[in-house]
Amino acid sequence: MASTRSRGDGGLMYWGLKVLAGAAGAAVVGAAAWAAKNFYESSDADPRPPGDPRPPADRAWHESEESSDEETREKAKERLPRSNACSPYKRASPKQGKMDRKSLLHKLRRYHDNLVEIPQNEIDMAKEVTQIITAAIRDFIKTKKPELPLGELYPDGHVYDGMKVIRADQTSVMAPMSLDVNMWQLVPGEETVLCVPGWCLIRRQNVDYFPMGTSGWDHFVIGGYLSPRVVMKMFIRMVQESINWPSLSHAFGFQVRPAMRGLTAALDVFYGSDLQHRVHITLTPSIRFENLELVAVPHPAIQRAGRPDGLESHQNLWRESFLEAERIKLETLEDGIGCHRVCLKVVKAVTETNTELRALRYEHLLHLMFHLCDKETRWEPDHLVDRYEDMLQYLQGALAQGALLHYFDESVNLFADLRPETLSTMHQVMSLAVSHPASLLQR
């Protein structure tokens, strides 16, 4: 509208000058016409001052995303080439001055040191409690369930790989299950009628040579497939009902409470002089099979409302785990000198402390950063501000498209289990955060 109004004013001025020409003479007309011409042309020029890195106002990069969010999201869910996983979210040219960027760097470091980082004594105590619980479960299984072909239980979680933030309040106990490849066959989820990439079925086979009952896991077979749901129910009963936790609590001076949370075998352990500290410990059955690691995690369809068929059709699915590959990739990228971990942990803490962003998991942020690293190679500590802003902008773009590709398996959309309204809400939050990167650090 501004350019139209300027052009109209220029036209009136030009007409007025022509009227004056009869009285003032040709010289005045020439000078006035030249001035009017310059005024008219300047109305269509770029209003930005020279050297301004900002894009023109009528060409905001996010405009096309917001105008067709729903259509774009549906297309992205169908299939996105991996090469496009990050390319739509180009980092804008720096808008801040040196003092503003220095201030943001100071806020990022202060946020990291004061909130993100966990005191070492708290980490050590959480590890010690988890080790005691692991030993108690291991001893119970060896005594009461010797027929189960299980490997050595071990503690795990982000407390152990250094990626836990804010509080050392969550750990895991991994229970590796041993399977004979002569009795079991892996079926990728995308090859089934369910078509669920990132998930697998484990089929019982060769029953003529190895009759049912030969394997210690045959009691957990449903419809010819090893059911993680049935396996998990066994571990839930064992953890919540069979082990004498009051006796163990008295011996070690803490309090153990079974955590009743759906299809999860978990415990809440309270420790400290006044039992003021809590660590949530989850027992997770896992299988290493044909170079893949699978974990017994309920498929989102089982918990999703409005899907009456979800419970039956998805109950035998095992989820692929890329935890080992993810840790190796992160260590390789950082190589002891980068700011990868600091940046990732800051964004992770931001999502955990913002109620509207809690649907984002560590897995989402990690794979987003992996994609970003394919585009941005400067990760020295003094580039923390740039990479933090990149993470916010890439995340905003992924939420707008409703798709974030798994870095190691491009057939998997990591946002597939999130509801459209959840994605939309988080996209709105991130759109504001991109304009004001420091705002999320105030929560």
C-alpha positions, 0 to 999 in steps of 0.5 A: 500500500505504501508504494501505491500511495507514493506513486499517487502523490508523485502523479499529483505533484507532476500534474501540478508542476505542469500547471505551473510551467505556463507561468514559471517558464521552461527552466522551472518546469525542467527542474521540477520535472526532474525532481518529480521523476526522482520522487516517483522512482524512489517510491518503488525502490527498496526501503531498506538502508544500504547493507541491511541484511534483512529480507524485504518485508513482503518476502518473509521466508516463513510466510509461505509456510504459515499460509499452507501449513496443513497442505505442506504437513500432509505432503511431508508426512508421505515422503521427504527426501533426506537431502531436503530435511534441512534445506528449507530452513536456511539460517537468516543473516545475523540481525543482532549487533555485536553487543546483542550477540555477546549478550546472548552468548553470556545468557546461554553460558549462564543458562547452561552453568546454572540450570542445565548442568547437574552437580556431580554429587547428584549424578553419583548418587543417582548412579549408585541408587540405580546400581543397587536396584539393578543388582536387586533385580538381577539377583531376583531373576537368577533366583526366581526366573532362571529359565529366562534366557537373559543376559547381564542387566546393566544401568543406562540412560542420559545420566551415564552418557552425560546428556541428562539436564537439570536433574539426575532424576531418570535412569534405565535398567536394560534387560538384554534378551537372548534369542536363538536365530534358528527359532526366531525370524526378524520381520521389518515393520515396513514389510508388514500390512501395518507398514510401520518403518522403525518397528519390527516383528519377531516371528517364531519359526522352525517349530518342526525342528524346535517345538514350542516350549523349546525356547524360554520365550515361547510363553510370550508368543501371540499369534506366532510372534514374540509379544513385547507387551506380554514380556513387559507385563511379566517384568511389571509383575516382577518389579511391582509385586514380587521383589521385597522392596521394603526390606531393600529400602530399609537396608540401604536407607531409601524408599522404593515405590513401584510406579504404575504407568501403563505398560512400563516396568518402573520404580520411583526411588527416594533417597537422601537424608530427608528422602528429598531426592527422587530418581525414576528407574525404568526397566527396558527389555532389549534384543540384539538381533541381526545387527539391530537392537530392539526395545520393548516400547509400546507403539503410540497406536496402543495409547492413542485414543480413537484407535480401537484396532491399535491394541491388537494390531500393534501389540507385537511390534518392537522398536528399533533402537539406534542408541549406540550409533547415536552416541558414536555419531555425537562423539565423532562430531564433537571430538572434544572441541565442539559445542555440540553437547552444550548446544544440544543440552541447552535446547533440551533443557528449554524444551523440558522447562516449557510446558508447550514444548515437552512433546519434543524428545531428546531423539528429536533434537539429536537427529535435528542436530545431526541434519544441521551438522551436514550443513553447518561445520563451524561448531567451535565454542565461540559459534554457540550463538549461531548454532543455537539460533540454527537449532531453533530455526531448523526446529521451527521449519521441521514443525511447520512441515510436520516431518523430521527424518530419522538421520539413520533411517530416512523412511522414519518420520520422527514426528509421526506419533505427534498430533497435528494440534501439538505440532501446530502449538509448538510451531507457534512457540518456536516462531516467537523464539526464532524472533527472540532467541533469548526469550526461551532462556528466561523460563 
